[in-house]
Amino acid sequence: MKINFISPFTLSLVPFAAMLAGNNTKQSTPNIVLIYSDDLGYGDLSCYGYSKVPTPNVDKLASEGLRFTNAHCGAATSTPSRYALLTGQYAWRKQGTGIATGDAAMIIKPEQATMPRMLQGMGYKTGAVGKWHLGLGAETGKQNWNGLITPGLKELGFDYSYIMAATGDRTPCVFMENGRVVNLDPADPIEVSYIKNFSGEPTGKDNPQLLRMHPSHTHNQSIVNGISRIGYMRGGKSALWTDENIADSITAKALNFIESNKNQPFFLYFGTQDVHVPRVPHPRFAGKSGLGARGDAILEFDWIVGQVMATLKKLQLDENTLVILSSDNGPVIDDGYQDQAVELLGDHKPWGPFRGGKYSGFEAGTRIPQIVRWIGKVKPAISNTLVSQLDWYASFAALTKYNIKPGEAPDSQNGLKTLLGKSKKDRQYVVKQNLNNVLSIVVGNWKYIEPSKFVSINKYTNTELANNPQPQLYNLKTDQGETINLATEYPDKVNELKIKLEKIRKSEK
């Protein structure tokens, strides 16, 4: 499927003035752009060989770079995965790093070391655009949404930020720019609660006739744009986003950040809303994939990637910019709304050859796409090397010649050579975390999942969580789908990996 039409707004996103490009190409270190998708599965991209949705812009990126087939995020859900990425510390080491409410306090504390602060100290201009979902302010539920919320992203090392206050399915449904709600009318202040509704405000549960998209589970509280969310809010009508325009809005801000900093090294953390619920793609993409809103959202994500790459090229920055595309966790089909994602899935396999998905301790929960492009520095190839997103912190430190201090990014390892395709040495181990904070460890071809008494299936999303009261052991070389538990057959291997996992868990970090 090919989209042949381009709206005037689309064209306006790509800067035309190539002659305005700066001297950025003379930098000794590259710009860094992280395109961090949401709920995008290993099998959602056509360059990974499983997708029924064409993703030509991502495919081009992959053809010009290094495509990893054994890359892992830190956790099978958004907040802990993003926490681990930006701090270089496994989220399970710190309490309060689970899926954040929309009124959560800042989960990364200002005193913590962060990737953007590290790069800021090395002379980079730093920006965060799009999904955040790591909390804001000092106290949960105590933010003043009508003023400057602090601590915010500035205190973590971002010079500029334009973010969704939490995530698409949670209130408040507003953008925050440098700590303040965008387009807020002081005469219509915002109130937010995750405890009780505000008097007179309709909800999806009590007023389904007001909905254009109905919840399948849990998402039945305050209604914004005809879609009920998690959490309650009142006021701020002029500041509310329009769901169809989220991708356009954050993309425009991301491109503006790139253009504004073309004459100096910059780091952009670009968290897209795609493919997270509620899935409401722009009319340019709606109905175009044949797989419903979720497939259309993948088309929209691919467009975003094309816009970023076109802008870098227009500004003559594409050869001196390290671009990494990845996802915060694996895919989920029904995650709260009746959007026909299940009914229209067909034979599309967002999880690829793996078992599970978002929330799960099985491979599809944390085995994610990862593409690295840096023209002239990274040769186009496919890598089967075991890698982790936690290592981006230490790898960027090595790239910029920053000396990591004791206690900083404690779980991050320098994998720069692997990231750039100069080495095929596997990471010694990768630890992964599911919805219930049950851990698993991968060493070489072997994967061990610790026993747990939590439910085995997420009843809302119909996802296998890999929770089992018995230990699980899988050989990922011969059994990618984790169908045969070898724990009783190889008790020595189980004991070896159990001891290793416990040693890592108890290590002082």
N, C-alpha and C positions, 0 to 999 in steps of 0.2 A: 504494500500500500504506500502510495506516494502522495504527499500533500503539496499541491502545486500553487496554492494561493497564499499570499502574504498580505497581512493587514498593514495599513499605514503605521499603526503603533509598533508592529514588529520591526518595520524598517527603521523606525526612529530609535530603536534600541542599539543599533550597530553604528558606531561613529564612522562618519564618512571621510573625515579629514585626516587621511594618512600622512599628509604633509606636516601635520602637527606632532607626529610621533617624536618622542624624545630620544635621548642618547642612552637609554636604559640598557641597550645591548652591550655597552662597554663595562657593565658591572662585573666585579670579580665573583659575585655570587648571584644565583638566579632569583627571580621572583618565584613565589610559591603560591599556587592556587589549589586548594582542596575543594573539589566538588563532591559534597557529602550527601548522598541521596538518603531517602527515608523509606525503609521497608522494601527496598529493591532486592530481589532475589538473584541468586547465581544464574538461574535459568531465564531471567527476564530480559536479557540482552542478546540480540541475535549473534553478536560476535562470540558468545559462549556456546553457540550451537544448539540451543534448546528452545529459543524463543519463537513464538508465532507472531510477535510484534516486531516490525522492522525498526531498527535503531541505527540509521546510517551515520549520524554524527558521532555516536559512541563507537561504532565500528571503525570509522576513519581514525579516531583517536587511538584505538587499539592497534590498527595497522601501522601506525607511526610510533608505537611505543611497546612497552612490555606488559603483557597480559598474564596476570598471576591466576593460577588455578587452585592454589592451596593457601589462600589468604584468609585471615580470621580477624574479626572484631573482638572486642573484649567481653561482650555480653550479648544476650539474645533479645535485649530490649534497649530502647533509645537512651534514656537518661544515664544508666551506668556505662553504656558503650561510649557515649560522648565524654563523660567524665574521665574515663580511662584514656581516651585519645588525647585530651587536652592537658592532662596532668602526668601522664606516663605512670600512673598507679592503678592497679586493679581496683575496681569499684567495690568489690566484696571486702576489701580491707577497711572500708570506712562505712559506718552506719549512716543511714539517711540518704543513700545514693540510689534508691529504687525509683520506679517510675514517678516522676514529679507531678504534683497537682499544679494547676495554673497559678495558684497563689503561694507556691513554695518559696521559701527563702533561698538565697544564693547557696547552691550546694558546694560549689568550689569557693573556698574562703579566700579573701584578699591576701592573706599571708601565705597561701600556697604558691608554689612554683607552677607556672603554666607555660605552655608552648608559645602563645603570643607574647608573653612578657619576655621570654628568652629571646625571641626573634626581634622584639622591639629594642632590647638592649644591644643587639648586633646591628642596629641601624635600619631596621625594616619599619615601614609604615604598615600597621596592622588593621585589618577590618574583618568584621563578622556580619554576614548578611543571611537572613532567612530564619529557618527554625533554630531555636535555642534549647528550650526544654531543660534548663539547668537551674531554674529559679532566679529570682531577683530580690534584692533588698536584704535587710538584716534579720527580719522575723517573718515567719510564715503567717499569712493572713493579715499582716499589719502594713502592707505597702500603701503608700499614698499614690494612687494611680493618676492623680490630678496634678502632680508636681514631679520633681526630679527624684527618681528612685535610685537610692544608693545604699550599699555598694551595688555596682552594676558591672557591665563588661569593661568599662574604663579601668576599674580597679583590678581587673584580671590581665590587663595588658593590651586591650584593643583600643586603638586610637579612634576608630569609628565603628559604629554599630547601627544596623537597621534590622531589627529582628521581630519575629512573632513573639508576643509576650510569653507564650508557652508552646503550644502546638495547635494544629488546626482544629482538633475536636474538643479543645478545652477553652473555657473562658479565662481571661477576657480576650475577645476576638479583635484585637487591635495590634497595630505595629508600634514598636518603640524605636525611636531614633535618638541615639546618644542619651538614653535614660529617660526620655519623655515620650508620652503617648502622642502619636502623630495626628494632627487635625482635630485635636480635642477642643470642644467648646466649653469654656469655663462655666457657662450658665447651665451646662448639662453634665455634671460631674459623674465619674464612673464609680460604681460600688461593686465589689466582688465578694462572693462567699462560697465556700465549699462545705458549709454546714447547713444552711437553710435558704430557701428562696425569699425574694423580696416581695412584699405585699403588692398584689395586682399584676405581677409579671407572669406571663404565660410560660408553660413548659411543654415539652414534647409529650410527657406522660399525660397531662391533663387536657391538652389542647391539640390533639393530633390533626385536627382539621386545618391548622395553620401551617402544616409542614409540606414542603415539596420533596423532602427526602426523609423517609421514616427510619427510626432506629431498629436494628435487629436485636440489640441488647445494650444495656447500660447507658447509652447516649440519649437520655430522655429528659434533660433538664432545660436550662435556658435556651430560647430559640433566637438564633441570629441568621438572617437571610433565609428564613424558612427551613433551617436545619437546627435540630436540637443538639446540645453539646453536653459535655461533662462539666458540672459547675454552674453557678448562678451569677448573673450580673444584671446591673441596671444602669441606665444612662449611657453617655458617650456615643450617642447615635451618629454624630458626624464623623467619629473616629473609626467606626466599625469597618472592617475590611469587607470587600465583596469577594466571595470565594473564587469565582471564575477568574478574577484578576490577580490572585496571589502570585502566580508564576511570573506574570508580566511585571508586577511591582518589584518583587525582590530581584528579578533579573536586571531591570533597569538600574537599580541601586548598586548591584554588583558591578555592572559595566561602568557606571559612573565612578565607582571607587578605583577601578583599574585605570581609567583615563585620567583621573585626578592625580594619580601617583605614578604616571608613566615615566617620569624623570628620576625616579629613585626606586630602590628595591622595596617591594611590597609583599605582604602575606595576606591572602584572602581565604577566610573560612566561609565557604558558601554552602549553607545547609538548605537544600531544597525541600519543599513540602511534598512533592511527588515521592512516593506513591502512597503516602499516608492518607488515612481517612480524615475528614470526609473528602471523597474524590469528586471534585467538581471542576474538571478541566475547562479551559476557555473554549468558546464555541468553535474556534479554529480547529480544535481537536476532538470535540465531542462527537461520538458516534463514528469516528474514523477507523478505529482499530478492529471493530467487529467483536471485541472481547468485553465490551461494556466500559464503564467509567475507569476501571483499573487499567485496562489496556490503553485507553485514551490518555491516561495520566503518564504512562510510559512514553507515549509519543511526545507529550508535552515536555517531559524530562529530557528526551533526546534533543528537542528544539533548544532547550536551555543550554545544553552542552554546545550545540552549534553556535549559539549567540556568543558564548564566552570565547570559543576558539576563533570566531570571525573577528571579534574585537581585538584579541591579542595580535592577530595577523594584520589588521588595519593599522594598528599602532606600532607595527614592526617589533613586537615584543615576544612573538611566539617562539622564537629560537632561544630566547634567554629566560624562559619561564618553565619551571618544573610544574607540570599539571598532574595531579593524582585524582582519579575518580574512584569512589568506593561507596559503601553503604553502611549504615549504622547497625543493621541486623538483617536477618533473613525475611522472607516474604510472609504475608498473611492475606487470606482472601476475604473472609467475612470478619471485619474487625469493628463492627458496631453499627453498620448501616445497610439497609436494603438497597444496594446499588447494582444488583445483578452480576456482581463479580463471580459469584459461585455458579449461577445458572449459565453464564456465557463463557466460562473458563475453557470448555471444550477439552482438547488434548494439550493445551498449553501447560507447561510444568515450571512454574516460577522457582521451585526449589531445585530444578535440574535433576541430577541423578541421586540426590541425597534425601534423607528422611527428616521429617519435622518441619520447622519453619520458625518464624518469630515466636519468642517465648520458650523455645525448646532447647534442651541439652543435646539433641541429636544434631548432626552436621549442618543441616539447612538453617539452623538457628543462628549460626555464627560464621559459616563458610560463605563468604561474600565476594562479589566482583571486586577486582582491584586492577586498575590500569594506570601505568606510569609513563608519561611522555615528556621527554626533554630532548629536543632535536640536537643531534651531534654528540650527545652524552649517553643516551640510552638507545641501544640498537633494537629495532623491532624484533620481537621474539615472544615465545610463550614460556613461562617459567612454572615448573611444578614444585618449586622450593617452598617449604613451610615458613610462612611469615605471619607477623602480627601487627595490627595497627598501633599497638602500644609502643612499637619501636620507631614510629615516625618522629617522636620527640627527640630521642637520642640521635637519630639519623640526621635530622635537621641541625642538631647541635654540631655534629661532625662536619656537615656540609658548610656551615658558617664559621667553623673553627671556635665554637663556644665550648668552654670547659664546664661540664656539669659538676655542680657542687655536691658534697656529701648529703645524702638524703633527698636530693632533687630527682624527680622522675624515677623512683626507685625500681620500678618494674620494666623500664624501657631499656632496651639494649641497642647498641649501635649496629644497625643493619644497613648502613648506607650502600655498601658494595652490593648487597643483595638487591636493594631497592633499585639500583641503577643497572642491574644485570651483570655486574662484574664478578659475582660469586653465586654459586649454586648450593652453598652450604645451608642446610636446614637450621632453623632456630632449634635450640636444644629441646625446648618444650613450649607448648602453648596451653594456658589454662583458660577455660571457658566457663561461663556462668549462665544459668537459665533463669526463668522468671522467679523461681523459688530460692534463688541463690545456691542451688545445688551445683557443685563444681565437677568439671571433667578435665582430663589432661590428655594431650596428644604428644607422644614421643615417637618420632619416626612414623612407622605405619600403625602403631598401636594406640588405641584410645580406651581410656578407663573412665567410667562414670561412677561416682561414689553412690552408695545406697542412700535412699531417702524414703520417707513415709508420706510424701505429698501425693496428691492425685496424679494419675498418669496422663490424663487428657484435660486440656483446657476446654471446659464445656461450652464456652461462648464461641471460641474460634475453631473448635474441633481439631486442635493441634496436639500431637503427641509431645509431651514435655520431657520424656526420657527419665521420669521419676520411677524408681523401682526399689522395693525393699532389699533386693539382692544386688550385689555388685555386677556391673556390666563391663565386658571387654570385647572390643571389636578390632579386627584387622582391616584397616581402611584400604589397604592395597588390593585385597581380594574381595572385600565386601563394603563397597562405598555406601550402600544403602543401610548398613548396620542392621542386617536381618538376622545374623547368627551370633548369639551371645556365647563367647568362648571362655567365660569366666571359670566354669567348672573344669574345662579341658586344660587350661593353663593357669593353675593357682599360683605358681611362682611369679608369673608375669603380673597377675593381679596384685600380689603382695608388693612387688617391686614398685609398681606405679602408685599404689596406695601410699607407700612410705614416702615416695618422692613428692606426691601432692601434699601430704601432711607437712613435710619439711618446708615446702614453699609457703604453705598457709601460715605456719608458725614463725617463719623468718621475720625478723624485725624490719618492717618497712615504714 
